Amino acid sequence: MIMDDPEVKPMSTISSITLLNKFNVKQLGDLEEKVVELGMEEGVKLLKASLQSKSVLTDVFLPKLEREVNVES
C-alpha cells in the first residue's frame, strides 16, 4: 500500500481498517480504487512533487479540476 505522503506499508487487513478509521470512512462505497500508469513523465512529476508537497500522489495523478469537483460534492 502506498500512501500519499509517499509512505509505503505492507497491505494487511489490520492496516486497512486502521487507515479507514484514520480518515473517518463510514461507507465503503465512498472509496475508489485508482490504477495509474507509471512512465518516465510520471516519474519526473513524482520526483518534483515529492520535493514540493506532502500529497505527492494526489498532486500527480488527480488533476486539480477532478479534486475540486470531489471537494464540492
mmCIF file of the N, C-alpha and C atoms, coordinates in Angstrom:
data_MODEL
# 
_entry.id   MODEL 
# 
loop_
_atom_site.group_PDB 
_atom_site.id 
_atom_site.type_symbol 
_atom_site.label_atom_id 
_atom_site.label_alt_id 
_atom_site.label_comp_id 
_atom_site.label_asym_id 
_atom_site.label_entity_id 
_atom_site.label_seq_id 
_atom_site.pdbx_PDB_ins_code 
_atom_site.Cartn_x 
_atom_site.Cartn_y 
_atom_site.Cartn_z 
_atom_site.occupancy 
_atom_site.B_iso_or_equiv 
_atom_site.pdbx_formal_charge 
_atom_site.auth_seq_id 
_atom_site.auth_comp_id 
_atom_site.auth_asym_id 
_atom_site.auth_atom_id 
_atom_site.pdbx_PDB_model_num 
ATOM 1   N N  . MET A 1 1  ? 0.858   -1.164 0.000   1.00 0.00 ? 1  MET A N  1 
ATOM 2   C CA . MET A 1 1  ? 0.000   0.000  0.000   1.00 0.00 ? 1  MET A CA 1 
ATOM 3   C C  . MET A 1 1  ? 0.902   1.225  0.000   1.00 0.00 ? 1  MET A C  1 
ATOM 4   N N  . ILE A 1 2  ? 0.634   2.146  -0.892  1.00 0.00 ? 2  ILE A N  1 
ATOM 5   C CA . ILE A 1 2  ? 1.419   3.379  -0.971  1.00 0.00 ? 2  ILE A CA 1 
ATOM 6   C C  . ILE A 1 2  ? 0.530   4.539  -0.569  1.00 0.00 ? 2  ILE A C  1 
ATOM 7   N N  . MET A 1 3  ? 1.006   5.296  0.405   1.00 0.00 ? 3  MET A N  1 
ATOM 8   C CA . MET A 1 3  ? 0.248   6.442  0.905   1.00 0.00 ? 3  MET A CA 1 
ATOM 9   C C  . MET A 1 3  ? 0.632   7.689  0.119   1.00 0.00 ? 3  MET A C  1 
ATOM 10  N N  . ASP A 1 4  ? -0.134  8.745  0.297   1.00 0.00 ? 4  ASP A N  1 
ATOM 11  C CA . ASP A 1 4  ? 0.043   9.979  -0.462  1.00 0.00 ? 4  ASP A CA 1 
ATOM 12  C C  . ASP A 1 4  ? 1.290   10.746 -0.065  1.00 0.00 ? 4  ASP A C  1 
ATOM 13  N N  . ASP A 1 5  ? 1.889   10.455 1.075   1.00 0.00 ? 5  ASP A N  1 
ATOM 14  C CA . ASP A 1 5  ? 2.955   11.320 1.593   1.00 0.00 ? 5  ASP A CA 1 
ATOM 15  C C  . ASP A 1 5  ? 4.387   10.992 1.180   1.00 0.00 ? 5  ASP A C  1 
ATOM 16  N N  . PRO A 1 6  ? 4.847   10.241 0.374   1.00 0.00 ? 6  PRO A N  1 
ATOM 17  C CA . PRO A 1 6  ? 4.647   8.859  -0.035  1.00 0.00 ? 6  PRO A CA 1 
ATOM 18  C C  . PRO A 1 6  ? 5.269   7.877  0.961   1.00 0.00 ? 6  PRO A C  1 
ATOM 19  N N  . GLU A 1 7  ? 4.451   7.190  1.649   1.00 0.00 ? 7  GLU A N  1 
ATOM 20  C CA . GLU A 1 7  ? 4.850   6.190  2.636   1.00 0.00 ? 7  GLU A CA 1 
ATOM 21  C C  . GLU A 1 7  ? 4.418   4.828  2.116   1.00 0.00 ? 7  GLU A C  1 
ATOM 22  N N  . VAL A 1 8  ? 5.286   3.856  2.185   1.00 0.00 ? 8  VAL A N  1 
ATOM 23  C CA . VAL A 1 8  ? 4.980   2.515  1.712   1.00 0.00 ? 8  VAL A CA 1 
ATOM 24  C C  . VAL A 1 8  ? 4.799   1.608  2.921   1.00 0.00 ? 8  VAL A C  1 
ATOM 25  N N  . LYS A 1 9  ? 3.663   0.905  2.966   1.00 0.00 ? 9  LYS A N  1 
ATOM 26  C CA . LYS A 1 9  ? 3.357   -0.002 4.073   1.00 0.00 ? 9  LYS A CA 1 
ATOM 27  C C  . LYS A 1 9  ? 2.910   -1.343 3.496   1.00 0.00 ? 9  LYS A C  1 
ATOM 28  N N  . PRO A 1 10 ? 3.144   -2.415 4.253   1.00 0.00 ? 10 PRO A N  1 
ATOM 29  C CA . PRO A 1 10 ? 2.587   -3.696 3.806   1.00 0.00 ? 10 PRO A CA 1 
ATOM 30  C C  . PRO A 1 10 ? 1.061   -3.652 3.913   1.00 0.00 ? 10 PRO A C  1 
ATOM 31  N N  . MET A 1 11 ? 0.392   -4.245 2.957   1.00 0.00 ? 11 MET A N  1 
ATOM 32  C CA . MET A 1 11 ? -1.067  -4.236 2.960   1.00 0.00 ? 11 MET A CA 1 
ATOM 33  C C  . MET A 1 11 ? -1.565  -5.414 3.787   1.00 0.00 ? 11 MET A C  1 
ATOM 34  N N  . SER A 1 12 ? -2.324  -5.125 4.825   1.00 0.00 ? 12 SER A N  1 
ATOM 35  C CA . SER A 1 12 ? -2.923  -6.169 5.645   1.00 0.00 ? 12 SER A CA 1 
ATOM 36  C C  . SER A 1 12 ? -4.315  -5.722 6.052   1.00 0.00 ? 12 SER A C  1 
ATOM 37  N N  . THR A 1 13 ? -5.090  -6.635 6.559   1.00 0.00 ? 13 THR A N  1 
ATOM 38  C CA . THR A 1 13 ? -6.446  -6.301 6.994   1.00 0.00 ? 13 THR A CA 1 
ATOM 39  C C  . THR A 1 13 ? -6.414  -5.265 8.105   1.00 0.00 ? 13 THR A C  1 
ATOM 40  N N  . ILE A 1 14 ? -5.532  -5.443 9.076   1.00 0.00 ? 14 ILE A N  1 
ATOM 41  C CA . ILE A 1 14 ? -5.440  -4.522 10.204  1.00 0.00 ? 14 ILE A CA 1 
ATOM 42  C C  . ILE A 1 14 ? -5.020  -3.131 9.738   1.00 0.00 ? 14 ILE A C  1 
ATOM 43  N N  . SER A 1 15 ? -4.016  -3.051 8.850   1.00 0.00 ? 15 SER A N  1 
ATOM 44  C CA . SER A 1 15 ? -3.581  -1.728 8.378   1.00 0.00 ? 15 SER A CA 1 
ATOM 45  C C  . SER A 1 15 ? -4.676  -1.060 7.561   1.00 0.00 ? 15 SER A C  1 
ATOM 46  N N  . SER A 1 16 ? -5.464  -1.828 6.838   1.00 0.00 ? 16 SER A N  1 
ATOM 47  C CA . SER A 1 16 ? -6.576  -1.269 6.064   1.00 0.00 ? 16 SER A CA 1 
ATOM 48  C C  . SER A 1 16 ? -7.653  -0.705 6.988   1.00 0.00 ? 16 SER A C  1 
ATOM 49  N N  . ILE A 1 17 ? -7.999  -1.432 8.029   1.00 0.00 ? 17 ILE A N  1 
ATOM 50  C CA . ILE A 1 17 ? -9.008  -0.968 8.988   1.00 0.00 ? 17 ILE A CA 1 
ATOM 51  C C  . ILE A 1 17 ? -8.505  0.266  9.722   1.00 0.00 ? 17 ILE A C  1 
ATOM 52  N N  . THR A 1 18 ? -7.242  0.267  10.105  1.00 0.00 ? 18 THR A N  1 
ATOM 53  C CA . THR A 1 18 ? -6.646  1.423  10.776  1.00 0.00 ? 18 THR A CA 1 
ATOM 54  C C  . THR A 1 18 ? -6.703  2.654  9.875   1.00 0.00 ? 18 THR A C  1 
ATOM 55  N N  . LEU A 1 19 ? -6.396  2.470  8.606   1.00 0.00 ? 19 LEU A N  1 
ATOM 56  C CA . LEU A 1 19 ? -6.431  3.574  7.650   1.00 0.00 ? 19 LEU A CA 1 
ATOM 57  C C  . LEU A 1 19 ? -7.854  4.111  7.474   1.00 0.00 ? 19 LEU A C  1 
ATOM 58  N N  . LEU A 1 20 ? -8.833  3.220  7.368   1.00 0.00 ? 20 LEU A N  1 
ATOM 59  C CA . LEU A 1 20 ? -10.227 3.648  7.244   1.00 0.00 ? 20 LEU A CA 1 
ATOM 60  C C  . LEU A 1 20 ? -10.652 4.462  8.461   1.00 0.00 ? 20 LEU A C  1 
ATOM 61  N N  . ASN A 1 21 ? -10.255 4.010  9.652   1.00 0.00 ? 21 ASN A N  1 
ATOM 62  C CA . ASN A 1 21 ? -10.575 4.752  10.877  1.00 0.00 ? 21 ASN A CA 1 
ATOM 63  C C  . ASN A 1 21 ? -9.872  6.106  10.904  1.00 0.00 ? 21 ASN A C  1 
ATOM 64  N N  . LYS A 1 22 ? -8.619  6.139  10.477  1.00 0.00 ? 22 LYS A N  1 
ATOM 65  C CA . LYS A 1 22 ? -7.848  7.379  10.481  1.00 0.00 ? 22 LYS A CA 1 
ATOM 66  C C  . LYS A 1 22 ? -8.537  8.457  9.649   1.00 0.00 ? 22 LYS A C  1 
ATOM 67  N N  . PHE A 1 23 ? -9.103  8.077  8.499   1.00 0.00 ? 23 PHE A N  1 
ATOM 68  C CA . PHE A 1 23 ? -9.753  9.035  7.611   1.00 0.00 ? 23 PHE A CA 1 
ATOM 69  C C  . PHE A 1 23 ? -11.263 9.098  7.828   1.00 0.00 ? 23 PHE A C  1 
ATOM 70  N N  . ASN A 1 24 ? -11.732 8.462  8.906   1.00 0.00 ? 24 ASN A N  1 
ATOM 71  C CA . ASN A 1 24 ? -13.136 8.524  9.299   1.00 0.00 ? 24 ASN A CA 1 
ATOM 72  C C  . ASN A 1 24 ? -14.083 8.080  8.185   1.00 0.00 ? 24 ASN A C  1 
ATOM 73  N N  . VAL A 1 25 ? -13.717 7.001  7.489   1.00 0.00 ? 25 VAL A N  1 
ATOM 74  C CA . VAL A 1 25 ? -14.546 6.462  6.410   1.00 0.00 ? 25 VAL A CA 1 
ATOM 75  C C  . VAL A 1 25 ? -15.647 5.610  7.032   1.00 0.00 ? 25 VAL A C  1 
ATOM 76  N N  . LYS A 1 26 ? -16.893 5.993  6.778   1.00 0.00 ? 26 LYS A N  1 
ATOM 77  C CA . LYS A 1 26 ? -18.047 5.272  7.337   1.00 0.00 ? 26 LYS A CA 1 
ATOM 78  C C  . LYS A 1 26 ? -18.680 4.339  6.311   1.00 0.00 ? 26 LYS A C  1 
ATOM 79  N N  . GLN A 1 27 ? -18.679 4.745  5.044   1.00 0.00 ? 27 GLN A N  1 
ATOM 80  C CA . GLN A 1 27 ? -19.290 3.952  3.978   1.00 0.00 ? 27 GLN A CA 1 
ATOM 81  C C  . GLN A 1 27 ? -18.212 3.457  3.020   1.00 0.00 ? 27 GLN A C  1 
ATOM 82  N N  . LEU A 1 28 ? -18.077 2.153  2.891   1.00 0.00 ? 28 LEU A N  1 
ATOM 83  C CA . LEU A 1 28 ? -17.060 1.607  1.992   1.00 0.00 ? 28 LEU A CA 1 
ATOM 84  C C  . LEU A 1 28 ? -17.351 1.978  0.536   1.00 0.00 ? 28 LEU A C  1 
ATOM 85  N N  . GLY A 1 29 ? -18.588 2.291  0.221   1.00 0.00 ? 29 GLY A N  1 
ATOM 86  C CA . GLY A 1 29 ? -18.950 2.712  -1.130  1.00 0.00 ? 29 GLY A CA 1 
ATOM 87  C C  . GLY A 1 29 ? -18.349 4.065  -1.502  1.00 0.00 ? 29 GLY A C  1 
ATOM 88  N N  . ASP A 1 30 ? -17.886 4.807  -0.498  1.00 0.00 ? 30 ASP A N  1 
ATOM 89  C CA . ASP A 1 30 ? -17.259 6.105  -0.759  1.00 0.00 ? 30 ASP A CA 1 
ATOM 90  C C  . ASP A 1 30 ? -15.826 5.959  -1.271  1.00 0.00 ? 30 ASP A C  1 
ATOM 91  N N  . LEU A 1 31 ? -15.264 4.762  -1.162  1.00 0.00 ? 31 LEU A N  1 
ATOM 92  C CA . LEU A 1 31 ? -13.884 4.530  -1.586  1.00 0.00 ? 31 LEU A CA 1 
ATOM 93  C C  . LEU A 1 31 ? -13.812 4.271  -3.080  1.00 0.00 ? 31 LEU A C  1 
ATOM 94  N N  . GLU A 1 32 ? -12.684 4.618  -3.670  1.00 0.00 ? 32 GLU A N  1 
ATOM 95  C CA . GLU A 1 32 ? -12.473 4.397  -5.101  1.00 0.00 ? 32 GLU A CA 1 
ATOM 96  C C  . GLU A 1 32 ? -11.051 3.892  -5.303  1.00 0.00 ? 32 GLU A C  1 
ATOM 97  N N  . GLU A 1 33 ? -10.923 2.835  -6.069  1.00 0.00 ? 33 GLU A N  1 
ATOM 98  C CA . GLU A 1 33 ? -9.600  2.317  -6.419  1.00 0.00 ? 33 GLU A CA 1 
ATOM 99  C C  . GLU A 1 33 ? -9.167  2.996  -7.702  1.00 0.00 ? 33 GLU A C  1 
ATOM 100 N N  . LYS A 1 34 ? -7.902  3.390  -7.752  1.00 0.00 ? 34 LYS A N  1 
ATOM 101 C CA . LYS A 1 34 ? -7.398  4.068  -8.949  1.00 0.00 ? 34 LYS A CA 1 
ATOM 102 C C  . LYS A 1 34 ? -6.128  3.352  -9.402  1.00 0.00 ? 34 LYS A C  1 
ATOM 103 N N  . VAL A 1 35 ? -6.119  2.920  -10.649 1.00 0.00 ? 35 VAL A N  1 
ATOM 104 C CA . VAL A 1 35 ? -4.944  2.288  -11.250 1.00 0.00 ? 35 VAL A CA 1 
ATOM 105 C C  . VAL A 1 35 ? -4.282  3.340  -12.127 1.00 0.00 ? 35 VAL A C  1 
ATOM 106 N N  . VAL A 1 36 ? -2.984  3.523  -11.962 1.00 0.00 ? 36 VAL A N  1 
ATOM 107 C CA . VAL A 1 36 ? -2.280  4.547  -12.731 1.00 0.00 ? 36 VAL A CA 1 
ATOM 108 C C  . VAL A 1 36 ? -1.133  3.924  -13.514 1.00 0.00 ? 36 VAL A C  1 
ATOM 109 N N  . GLU A 1 37 ? -0.818  4.540  -14.632 1.00 0.00 ? 37 GLU A N  1 
ATOM 110 C CA . GLU A 1 37 ? 0.329   4.147  -15.450 1.00 0.00 ? 37 GLU A CA 1 
ATOM 111 C C  . GLU A 1 37 ? 1.533   4.952  -14.968 1.00 0.00 ? 37 GLU A C  1 
ATOM 112 N N  . LEU A 1 38 ? 2.647   4.295  -14.817 1.00 0.00 ? 38 LEU A N  1 
ATOM 113 C CA . LEU A 1 38 ? 3.846   4.980  -14.341 1.00 0.00 ? 38 LEU A CA 1 
ATOM 114 C C  . LEU A 1 38 ? 4.945   4.848  -15.385 1.00 0.00 ? 38 LEU A C  1 
ATOM 115 N N  . GLY A 1 39 ? 5.186   5.958  -16.085 1.00 0.00 ? 39 GLY A N  1 
ATOM 116 C CA . GLY A 1 39 ? 6.241   6.007  -17.088 1.00 0.00 ? 39 GLY A CA 1 
ATOM 117 C C  . GLY A 1 39 ? 7.258   7.064  -16.698 1.00 0.00 ? 39 GLY A C  1 
ATOM 118 N N  . MET A 1 40 ? 8.115   7.427  -17.636 1.00 0.00 ? 40 MET A N  1 
ATOM 119 C CA . MET A 1 40 ? 9.166   8.410  -17.379 1.00 0.00 ? 40 MET A CA 1 
ATOM 120 C C  . MET A 1 40 ? 8.573   9.767  -16.975 1.00 0.00 ? 40 MET A C  1 
ATOM 121 N N  . GLU A 1 41 ? 7.550   10.220 -17.697 1.00 0.00 ? 41 GLU A N  1 
ATOM 122 C CA . GLU A 1 41 ? 6.935   11.520 -17.403 1.00 0.00 ? 41 GLU A CA 1 
ATOM 123 C C  . GLU A 1 41 ? 6.359   11.553 -15.979 1.00 0.00 ? 41 GLU A C  1 
ATOM 124 N N  . GLU A 1 42 ? 5.643   10.481 -15.603 1.00 0.00 ? 42 GLU A N  1 
ATOM 125 C CA . GLU A 1 42 ? 5.067   10.422 -14.261 1.00 0.00 ? 42 GLU A CA 1 
ATOM 126 C C  . GLU A 1 42 ? 6.157   10.328 -13.196 1.00 0.00 ? 42 GLU A C  1 
ATOM 127 N N  . GLY A 1 43 ? 7.240   9.607  -13.507 1.00 0.00 ? 43 GLY A N  1 
ATOM 128 C CA . GLY A 1 43 ? 8.356   9.504  -12.575 1.00 0.00 ? 43 GLY A CA 1 
ATOM 129 C C  . GLY A 1 43 ? 8.982   10.859 -12.282 1.00 0.00 ? 43 GLY A C  1 
ATOM 130 N N  . VAL A 1 44 ? 9.150   11.660 -13.313 1.00 0.00 ? 44 VAL A N  1 
ATOM 131 C CA . VAL A 1 44 ? 9.713   13.007 -13.141 1.00 0.00 ? 44 VAL A CA 1 
ATOM 132 C C  . VAL A 1 44 ? 8.740   13.875 -12.336 1.00 0.00 ? 44 VAL A C  1 
ATOM 133 N N  . LYS A 1 45 ? 7.442   13.772 -12.640 1.00 0.00 ? 45 LYS A N  1 
ATOM 134 C CA . LYS A 1 45 ? 6.441   14.534 -11.896 1.00 0.00 ? 45 LYS A CA 1 
ATOM 135 C C  . LYS A 1 45 ? 6.425   14.122 -10.425 1.00 0.00 ? 45 LYS A C  1 
ATOM 136 N N  . LEU A 1 46 ? 6.543   12.812 -10.166 1.00 0.00 ? 46 LEU A N  1 
ATOM 137 C CA . LEU A 1 46 ? 6.585   12.326 -8.786  1.00 0.00 ? 46 LEU A CA 1 
ATOM 138 C C  . LEU A 1 46 ? 7.793   12.871 -8.040  1.00 0.00 ? 46 LEU A C  1 
ATOM 139 N N  . LEU A 1 47 ? 8.942   12.861 -8.681  1.00 0.00 ? 47 LEU A N  1 
ATOM 140 C CA . LEU A 1 47 ? 10.158  13.383 -8.057  1.00 0.00 ? 47 LEU A CA 1 
ATOM 141 C C  . LEU A 1 47 ? 10.001  14.858 -7.727  1.00 0.00 ? 47 LEU A C  1 
ATOM 142 N N  . LYS A 1 48 ? 9.513   15.631 -8.684  1.00 0.00 ? 48 LYS A N  1 
ATOM 143 C CA . LYS A 1 48 ? 9.318   17.063 -8.467  1.00 0.00 ? 48 LYS A CA 1 
ATOM 144 C C  . LYS A 1 48 ? 8.309   17.315 -7.349  1.00 0.00 ? 48 LYS A C  1 
ATOM 145 N N  . ALA A 1 49 ? 7.181   16.616 -7.391  1.00 0.00 ? 49 ALA A N  1 
ATOM 146 C CA . ALA A 1 49 ? 6.137   16.808 -6.378  1.00 0.00 ? 49 ALA A CA 1 
ATOM 147 C C  . ALA A 1 49 ? 6.621   16.394 -4.994  1.00 0.00 ? 49 ALA A C  1 
ATOM 148 N N  . SER A 1 50 ? 7.478   15.374 -4.926  1.00 0.00 ? 50 SER A N  1 
ATOM 149 C CA . SER A 1 50 ? 7.968   14.913 -3.621  1.00 0.00 ? 50 SER A CA 1 
ATOM 150 C C  . SER A 1 50 ? 8.851   15.955 -2.946  1.00 0.00 ? 50 SER A C  1 
ATOM 151 N N  . LEU A 1 51 ? 9.410   16.859 -3.721  1.00 0.00 ? 51 LEU A N  1 
ATOM 152 C CA . LEU A 1 51 ? 10.233  17.925 -3.159  1.00 0.00 ? 51 LEU A CA 1 
ATOM 153 C C  . LEU A 1 51 ? 9.403   19.154 -2.778  1.00 0.00 ? 51 LEU A C  1 
ATOM 154 N N  . GLN A 1 52 ? 8.139   19.193 -3.218  1.00 0.00 ? 52 GLN A N  1 
ATOM 155 C CA . GLN A 1 52 ? 7.318   20.385 -3.028  1.00 0.00 ? 52 GLN A CA 1 
ATOM 156 C C  . GLN A 1 52 ? 6.034   20.157 -2.234  1.00 0.00 ? 52 GLN A C  1 
ATOM 157 N N  . SER A 1 53 ? 5.662   18.926 -1.978  1.00 0.00 ? 53 SER A N  1 
ATOM 158 C CA . SER A 1 53 ? 4.335   18.660 -1.439  1.00 0.00 ? 53 SER A CA 1 
ATOM 159 C C  . SER A 1 53 ? 4.332   17.455 -0.514  1.00 0.00 ? 53 SER A C  1 
ATOM 160 N N  . LYS A 1 54 ? 3.328   17.390 0.337   1.00 0.00 ? 54 LYS A N  1 
ATOM 161 C CA . LYS A 1 54 ? 3.116   16.209 1.173   1.00 0.00 ? 54 LYS A CA 1 
ATOM 162 C C  . LYS A 1 54 ? 1.997   15.331 0.613   1.00 0.00 ? 54 LYS A C  1 
ATOM 163 N N  . SER A 1 55 ? 1.373   15.778 -0.467  1.00 0.00 ? 55 SER A N  1 
ATOM 164 C CA . SER A 1 55 ? 0.314   14.997 -1.113  1.00 0.00 ? 55 SER A CA 1 
ATOM 165 C C  . SER A 1 55 ? 0.746   14.646 -2.534  1.00 0.00 ? 55 SER A C  1 
ATOM 166 N N  . VAL A 1 56 ? 1.861   13.965 -2.629  1.00 0.00 ? 56 VAL A N  1 
ATOM 167 C CA . VAL A 1 56 ? 2.538   13.696 -3.897  1.00 0.00 ? 56 VAL A CA 1 
ATOM 168 C C  . VAL A 1 56 ? 1.648   12.951 -4.893  1.00 0.00 ? 56 VAL A C  1 
ATOM 169 N N  . LEU A 1 57 ? 1.087   11.838 -4.496  1.00 0.00 ? 57 LEU A N  1 
ATOM 170 C CA . LEU A 1 57 ? 0.309   11.027 -5.433  1.00 0.00 ? 57 LEU A CA 1 
ATOM 171 C C  . LEU A 1 57 ? -0.951  11.761 -5.899  1.00 0.00 ? 57 LEU A C  1 
ATOM 172 N N  . THR A 1 58 ? -1.599  12.453 -4.993  1.00 0.00 ? 58 THR A N  1 
ATOM 173 C CA . THR A 1 58 ? -2.781  13.235 -5.356  1.00 0.00 ? 58 THR A CA 1 
ATOM 174 C C  . THR A 1 58 ? -2.404  14.312 -6.358  1.00 0.00 ? 58 THR A C  1 
ATOM 175 N N  . ASP A 1 59 ? -1.312  15.013 -6.091  1.00 0.00 ? 59 ASP A N  1 
ATOM 176 C CA . ASP A 1 59 ? -0.888  16.102 -6.975  1.00 0.00 ? 59 ASP A CA 1 
ATOM 177 C C  . ASP A 1 59 ? -0.539  15.612 -8.373  1.00 0.00 ? 59 ASP A C  1 
ATOM 178 N N  . VAL A 1 60 ? 0.044   14.430 -8.473  1.00 0.00 ? 60 VAL A N  1 
ATOM 179 C CA . VAL A 1 60 ? 0.500   13.928 -9.776  1.00 0.00 ? 60 VAL A CA 1 
ATOM 180 C C  . VAL A 1 60 ? -0.618  13.206 -10.535 1.00 0.00 ? 60 VAL A C  1 
ATOM 181 N N  . PHE A 1 61 ? -1.409  12.400 -9.834  1.00 0.00 ? 61 PHE A N  1 
ATOM 182 C CA . PHE A 1 61 ? -2.344  11.526 -10.544 1.00 0.00 ? 61 PHE A CA 1 
ATOM 183 C C  . PHE A 1 61 ? -3.797  11.990 -10.544 1.00 0.00 ? 61 PHE A C  1 
ATOM 184 N N  . LEU A 1 62 ? -4.149  12.998 -9.758  1.00 0.00 ? 62 LEU A N  1 
ATOM 185 C CA . LEU A 1 62 ? -5.509  13.534 -9.800  1.00 0.00 ? 62 LEU A CA 1 
ATOM 186 C C  . LEU A 1 62 ? -5.449  14.977 -10.252 1.00 0.00 ? 62 LEU A C  1 
ATOM 187 N N  . PRO A 1 63 ? -5.971  15.259 -11.424 1.00 0.00 ? 63 PRO A N  1 
ATOM 188 C CA . PRO A 1 63 ? -5.959  16.646 -11.901 1.00 0.00 ? 63 PRO A CA 1 
ATOM 189 C C  . PRO A 1 63 ? -6.688  17.560 -10.921 1.00 0.00 ? 63 PRO A C  1 
ATOM 190 N N  . LYS A 1 64 ? -6.251  18.826 -10.845 1.00 0.00 ? 64 LYS A N  1 
ATOM 191 C CA . LYS A 1 64 ? -6.853  19.777 -9.912  1.00 0.00 ? 64 LYS A CA 1 
ATOM 192 C C  . LYS A 1 64 ? -8.352  19.893 -10.119 1.00 0.00 ? 64 LYS A C  1 
ATOM 193 N N  . LEU A 1 65 ? -8.806  19.907 -11.352 1.00 0.00 ? 65 LEU A N  1 
ATOM 194 C CA . LEU A 1 65 ? -10.235 20.035 -11.634 1.00 0.00 ? 65 LEU A CA 1 
ATOM 195 C C  . LEU A 1 65 ? -11.005 18.889 -10.993 1.00 0.00 ? 65 LEU A C  1 
ATOM 196 N N  . GLU A 1 66 ? -10.511 17.650 -11.122 1.00 0.00 ? 66 GLU A N  1 
ATOM 197 C CA . GLU A 1 66 ? -11.181 16.484 -10.552 1.00 0.00 ? 66 GLU A CA 1 
ATOM 198 C C  . GLU A 1 66 ? -11.226 16.589 -9.028  1.00 0.00 ? 66 GLU A C  1 
ATOM 199 N N  . ARG A 1 67 ? -10.139 17.054 -8.392  1.00 0.00 ? 67 ARG A N  1 
ATOM 200 C CA . ARG A 1 67 ? -10.104 17.201 -6.930  1.00 0.00 ? 67 ARG A CA 1 
ATOM 201 C C  . ARG A 1 67 ? -11.095 18.267 -6.483  1.00 0.00 ? 67 ARG A C  1 
ATOM 202 N N  . GLU A 1 68 ? -11.197 19.383 -7.221  1.00 0.00 ? 68 GLU A N  1 
ATOM 203 C CA . GLU A 1 68 ? -12.122 20.454 -6.853  1.00 0.00 ? 68 GLU A CA 1 
ATOM 204 C C  . GLU A 1 68 ? -13.557 19.978 -6.940  1.00 0.00 ? 68 GLU A C  1 
ATOM 205 N N  . VAL A 1 69 ? -13.890 19.173 -7.947  1.00 0.00 ? 69 VAL A N  1 
ATOM 206 C CA . VAL A 1 69 ? -15.242 18.637 -8.089  1.00 0.00 ? 69 VAL A CA 1 
ATOM 207 C C  . VAL A 1 69 ? -15.547 17.713 -6.922  1.00 0.00 ? 69 VAL A C  1 
ATOM 208 N N  . ASN A 1 70 ? -14.588 16.860 -6.530  1.00 0.00 ? 70 ASN A N  1 
ATOM 209 C CA . ASN A 1 70 ? -14.785 15.943 -5.414  1.00 0.00 ? 70 ASN A CA 1 
ATOM 210 C C  . ASN A 1 70 ? -14.949 16.673 -4.096  1.00 0.00 ? 70 ASN A C  1 
ATOM 211 N N  . VAL A 1 71 ? -14.247 17.768 -3.894  1.00 0.00 ? 71 VAL A N  1 
ATOM 212 C CA . VAL A 1 71 ? -14.350 18.539 -2.667  1.00 0.00 ? 71 VAL A CA 1 
ATOM 213 C C  . VAL A 1 71 ? -15.711 19.206 -2.569  1.00 0.00 ? 71 VAL A C  1 
ATOM 214 N N  . GLU A 1 72 ? -16.222 19.700 -3.696  1.00 0.00 ? 72 GLU A N  1 
ATOM 215 C CA . GLU A 1 72 ? -17.512 20.378 -3.709  1.00 0.00 ? 72 GLU A CA 1 
ATOM 216 C C  . GLU A 1 72 ? -18.669 19.402 -3.550  1.00 0.00 ? 72 GLU A C  1 
ATOM 217 N N  . SER A 1 73 ? -18.502 18.151 -3.947  1.00 0.00 ? 73 SER A N  1 
ATOM 218 C CA . SER A 1 73 ? -19.592 17.148 -3.896  1.00 0.00 ? 73 SER A CA 1 
ATOM 219 C C  . SER A 1 73 ? -19.949 16.790 -2.481  1.00 0.00 ? 73 SER A C  1 
# 
